Amino acid sequence: MALRVDYVIRETGTNLKRNLTLTFATVITIAIALTLVGASLLLKQGVTHSNIRFRGGVETIVYMDPRATQDQVDAVKRAIDQNPHVQSETYLDHDAAHAEFRQIFADEPAIRDSLQPADTPTNFKIKVKDASGEVVQSLQDQFGALPGVLKVIAPTDSVKKKEASFARFSNWSLVFAIVVGATSLVLIVNSIRIAMFARRREIEVMKLVGATNWFIRIPFMAEGMVQGLLGGAIGIGIVLALRSWMLPTLVSGGGIWAGFKLTLADVQGTGLVLVIAGALVGVFGSAVAASRFLDV
């Protein structure tokens, strides 16, 4: 039997209208499954952005010995300028460093007045381009070994702990998305199979009058694709609503969520993934479910 496009469209529409309850159940199942997958993907992307923002905000301070010579200060400055990981640096001389010291300890007069400008260590405040734990540690080791350097203050342990937290959360989000996706596929296939079971007599009659397997299968696959697209569209709507509702709350909570951000490109990319995934799941689920009833 030749398969015409108008026949596929007509049969798809008829099947969708004939089983509205099962169609609705399948679409909702797909929507919920894809919502969970989409939320997991967006969480992973948001945490990645948070990690990037965190790394860009890490500061390392190189304190010079108050007795360091100008040549030693210049040598440290050259080493900082030549380091590829340094984004920018600010130098505080004795007076500027002393003013900052007095401001920090403004509420503690005993400490505030304990140093004179000449005794206050000058320092370089360094912004790092990509402050991974290894980079921060290498900067601390490199600058700490230079002549005239008193101490290098770098949040190495804090960066490593934050990186570990980001990595764990990102990995768990990915694992959750994979598990939910696989589980959802089973549920969706079963939902479509129930819908196909209601039409098993129709399939048997078509087989008996000479219809090929693909002639029978393609309209059901087209129906599954429509259901998948509808489910994906609903899933996108739910994810967008959750983003607008939950994102401000998460960001204001601080912690690992500080700097959590989702760009328009993230949302659009995830939405495209959900629509394509919905269509593929619907087509695949229908094909698998129909195959069970094609052996007459």
C-alpha positions in Angstrom: 0.0 0.0 0.0 1.3 3.5 -0.9 1.4 5.9 2.0 0.2 9.4 1.2 0.8 12.5 3.3 -2.8 13.5 3.5 -3.7 10.0 4.8 -1.0 10.3 7.5 -2.3 13.8 8.5 -5.9 12.6 8.5 -5.2 9.5 10.5 -3.0 11.3 13.0 -5.8 13.9 13.6 -8.4 11.2 13.9 -6.4 9.2 16.4 -5.6 12.2 18.5 -9.3 13.2 18.7 -10.6 9.6 19.1 -8.6 9.0 22.3 -8.5 12.4 24.0 -8.1 11.0 27.5 -5.1 8.8 26.5 -3.7 11.6 24.4 -3.9 14.0 27.3 -2.3 11.5 29.7 0.6 10.9 27.3 1.2 14.6 26.7 1.2 15.3 30.4 3.6 12.4 31.1 6.0 13.7 28.5 5.6 17.3 29.8 6.4 16.3 33.4 9.3 14.1 32.3 10.8 16.8 30.1 10.3 19.4 32.8 12.4 17.4 35.2 15.1 16.9 32.5 15.0 20.6 31.5 15.2 21.8 35.1 18.2 19.5 35.7 20.0 20.8 32.6 19.3 24.5 33.6 20.5 23.8 37.1 23.8 22.4 35.7 24.2 25.4 33.4 23.4 27.9 36.2 26.0 26.3 38.5 28.6 26.5 35.7 27.9 30.2 35.3 28.2 30.6 39.1 31.6 28.8 39.0 32.8 31.2 36.3 31.6 34.3 38.1 33.2 33.0 41.4 36.5 32.3 39.7 36.5 35.8 38.2 36.0 37.4 41.6 38.9 35.8 43.4 41.5 38.2 44.7 45.1 37.4 45.7 47.1 39.8 47.8 50.9 40.0 47.7 52.2 41.8 50.8 55.7 43.2 50.5 58.2 43.4 53.4 58.2 47.0 54.7 61.9 47.0 54.3 61.8 45.8 50.7 63.8 47.8 48.2 62.3 49.6 45.2 64.1 47.1 42.9 62.4 44.2 44.7 59.0 45.9 44.4 59.6 46.5 40.7 60.6 42.9 40.2 57.4 41.6 41.8 55.4 44.0 39.7 57.1 42.6 36.5 56.4 39.1 37.6 52.7 39.9 38.1 52.4 41.7 34.8 54.0 38.8 32.9 51.8 36.1 34.5 49.2 35.0 32.0 46.6 34.2 34.8 46.6 37.8 36.1 43.7 39.9 34.9 44.6 43.1 36.7 46.6 44.4 39.7 46.5 47.4 42.0 49.5 48.5 44.0 49.1 50.2 47.4 52.1 52.2 48.6 52.8 52.7 52.3 50.3 55.6 52.7 47.5 53.9 50.8 48.1 50.6 52.6 48.1 52.4 56.0 44.9 54.2 55.1 43.3 50.9 54.2 44.6 49.4 57.4 43.1 52.1 59.6 39.8 51.8 57.7 39.6 48.0 58.3 40.3 48.4 62.1 38.4 51.7 62.5 36.5 50.2 65.4 39.6 48.8 67.2 41.8 51.8 68.2 44.5 49.7 69.8 45.1 47.9 66.5 44.4 50.9 64.3 47.1 53.0 65.9 49.7 50.2 66.2 51.3 50.9 62.9 52.9 53.9 61.3 52.7 54.4 57.5 56.4 53.4 57.0 55.8 50.1 58.9 52.7 49.2 56.9 53.5 46.6 54.2 52.8 47.7 50.7 50.8 45.2 48.7 49.6 44.2 45.3 45.9 43.3 44.9 45.6 40.8 42.1 42.5 39.9 40.1 42.8 36.4 38.5 41.3 35.5 35.2 40.3 31.9 35.9 40.9 31.3 39.6 40.9 27.5 39.7 42.5 25.9 42.8 45.6 25.0 40.8 46.0 28.5 39.4 45.6 30.2 42.8 48.0 27.8 44.4 50.6 28.4 41.7 50.3 32.1 42.1 50.8 31.8 45.8 53.9 29.6 45.4 55.4 31.8 42.6 55.0 35.2 44.3 55.7 33.9 47.8 59.2 32.8 46.7 60.2 36.2 45.3 62.7 38.4 47.3 61.1 41.1 49.3 57.7 39.4 49.6 56.4 39.1 53.2 53.3 37.0 52.6 50.9 36.0 49.9 47.3 35.8 50.9 45.2 33.6 48.6 41.9 31.8 49.2 43.3 28.5 47.9 41.4 26.3 50.3 38.2 28.2 49.8 38.5 28.0 46.0 39.1 24.2 46.1 36.1 23.7 48.4 33.9 25.8 46.2 35.1 24.0 43.1 34.3 20.6 44.7 30.8 21.8 45.6 30.2 23.1 42.1 31.5 19.8 40.6 29.4 17.6 42.9 26.2 19.6 42.2 26.9 19.7 38.5 27.6 16.0 38.3 24.5 15.1 40.4 22.4 17.3 38.1 23.6 15.5 35.1 23.1 12.1 36.6 19.6 13.1 37.7 18.8 14.3 34.2 20.0 11.0 32.7 18.1 8.9 35.3 14.9 10.9 34.9 15.2 10.8 31.1 15.6 7.0 31.0 12.8 6.5 33.5 10.6 8.9 31.7 11.2 7.1 28.4 9.9 3.9 30.0 6.8 5.6 31.3 6.1 7.3 28.0 6.5 4.1 26.0 4.1 2.4 28.4 1.6 5.3 28.1 1.7 5.1 24.4 1.5 1.3 24.5 -1.7 1.6 26.5 -3.1 3.9 23.8 -2.0 1.4 21.1 -3.6 -1.5 23.0 -7.0 0.1 22.6 -6.5 0.0 18.8 -5.1 -3.4 18.5 -8.1 -4.7 16.6 -7.8 -1.9 14.1 -4.2 -2.8 13.5 -5.0 -6.5 13.1 -7.7 -5.7 10.5 -5.3 -3.5 8.6 -2.6 -6.2 8.6 -5.2 -8.8 7.3 -6.1 -6.6 4.3 -2.5 -6.3 3.2 -1.2 -3.1 4.9 2.6 -3.1 5.5 4.1 -2.6 8.9 5.3 0.9 7.9 1.9 1.8 6.5 0.5 1.1 9.9 3.3 2.4 12.0 3.9 5.8 10.5 0.6 7.4 11.4 1.1 6.3 15.0 4.6 7.6 14.9 3.3 10.9 13.6 0.7 10.9 16.4 3.5 10.3 18.9 5.6 13.1 17.5 2.6 15.5 17.9 2.2 14.4 21.5 5.9 14.8 22.1 6.0 18.3 20.7 3.0 19.3 22.8 4.6 17.8 25.9 7.9 19.5 25.1 6.1 22.9 24.7 4.3 22.5 28.0 7.6 21.4 29.6 9.3 24.6 28.4 6.4 26.7 29.8 6.7 25.0 33.2 10.5 25.4 33.2 10.2 29.1 32.3 7.7 29.6 35.1 9.9 27.8 37.6 12.9 29.9 36.5 10.9 33.2 37.0 9.6 32.0 40.4 12.5 30.1 41.9 15.6 31.8 40.5 15.3 35.1 42.5 14.7 33.1 45.7 17.8 30.8 45.1 20.1 33.7 44.3 19.0 35.7 47.4 19.8 32.6 49.5 23.5 32.9 48.8 25.9 30.0 49.3 26.5 28.0 46.1 23.5 29.9 44.5 25.3 33.2 44.8 26.0 34.4 41.3 23.6 31.7 39.9 22.5 33.0 36.5 20.7 31.7 33.5 21.1 33.5 30.2 18.5 33.7 27.4 20.7 31.5 25.3 20.7 28.8 28.1 16.9 28.9 28.2 16.5 28.9 24.4 19.0 26.0 24.1 17.3 23.9 26.7 13.9 24.7 25.2 15.1 23.5 21.8 16.5 20.3 23.5 13.2 19.7 25.1 11.2 20.1 21.9 13.5 17.8 19.9 13.6 15.3 22.8 9.8 15.3 23.1 9.4 14.7 19.4 12.0 11.9 19.3 10.6 10.2 22.4 7.0 10.4 21.0 8.1 8.9 17.6 10.3 6.2 19.2 7.7 5.3 21.9 5.0 5.0 19.2 7.2 2.9 17.0 8.2 0.5 19.9 4.6 0.3 21.1 3.2 -0.4 17.6 5.7 -3.1 16.9 4.1 -5.3 19.6 0.9 -5.4 17.7 2.2 -5.8 14.2 2.7 -9.6 14.4 -0.7 -10.9 13.5 
